[in-house]
């Protein structure tokens, strides 16, 4: 597959890394020669320095025979024009654009842009993706990460293990015996900064961060088994009334749980716009790190604080301030992945990484064959892949113990018809099954080979 990635920033570089590792023909385009050089020096990709929307630049990048263009520059206008040029001049069949401006997004989602006039096949909105991720963290307050799979029947839970966790020092194999009716499986463990796929004899220790695939009906029981208390969220404080904060507040207003929210925004004009856009939510003009403002927002009685300003350090400090004031849970938006290691020592419960959510969203739309979903773990260290088993797949018709999965991959759940199964070695995988696989980044190509998902594209 030949792919042109326009924009060599953090998102573009990560997408290029994923696709290049899977032996695709990737060309990166950026008007910054330094970023292009970084991509070509560190990845097996070609690079073109120039404006992605220029026809001659796309021509030099190989647009005449490209299968896909991914426009992920920092400019919405450049991304849209790039898709238009790729479609009108070069006939590229698949075009993905990252757009941030709400005006463009609202017009597109209202279908004002017909495909013939604005030929973008997939629109990725980082703000909407981040807002959705923040809402998922709010919905699962005992976790630091969560995502839904298999038609929302299976939940991936990221759980930090505390000293009072009941299953510490218990081999994972024994968990099945102890909780025979529990539909849950530990598929990944981060220990002392290293992420790995566990073996059946591995034990769990204090401060481990575990990723558990569990049936949606067993989520609360799973959290209790791993030592987490489940309680209903009623009050939320949102710090930052930009696109992300406003989207979170709107969703909370529209939600069935009727969660009461308060928004803190330092910029007066932005605070006024938020107040006009929201019906039941109180908007406060002030500094989210100011103790008096936090007190006015009743952060001491809040179940969660969501810090989503455009400054990572403000988000971290505001989250710490809110927790010290008595807030039960803190969620911070963090763009810089090197700051993630500060979450635990600072006592921040969960974080949202816009780059990871955007990368995951784009990957869902560019995977081969019958892949239905992809979720990126950490700093693109691993992926959780949801895919349908084809008749030609090497794993079709075989028992799980007979499949030579790579060391860094683990099958966590199967959907067969309307039934959700947590597999064991005797489970036979059948054609048409939808499987959920945790795979370290280096093992993704081998997992795709086992699924035979590189046969078809789109």
Secondary structure, DSSP 8 states (H G I E B T S, - for coil): -EEEEE--SHHHHHHHHHHHHTT-EEEEEES-HHHHHHHHHHSS-EEEES-TTSHHHHHHTTGGG-SEEEE-SS-HHHHHHHHHHHHHTT--SEEEEE---HHHHHHHHTT-S-TTTS--SEEE-HHHHHHHHHHHHHHTTT-SEEEEETTTTEEEEEEE--TT-TTTT--HHHHHHHTTT--EEEEEEEETTEEE---TT----TT-EEEEEEEGGGHHHHHHHTT-------EEEEE--SHHHHHHHHHHHHSTT--EEEEEESSHHHHHHHHHH-SS-EEEES-TT-HHHHHHTTGGG-SEEEE--S-HHHHHHHHHHHHHTT-S-EEEE---GGGTTHHHHHT--EEE-HHHHHHHHHHHHH-BTTEEEEEEETTTTEEEEEEE--TTSTTTT-BGGGS---TTEEEEEEEETTEEE---TT-B--TT-EEEEEEEGGGHHHHHHHHTTTS-B-
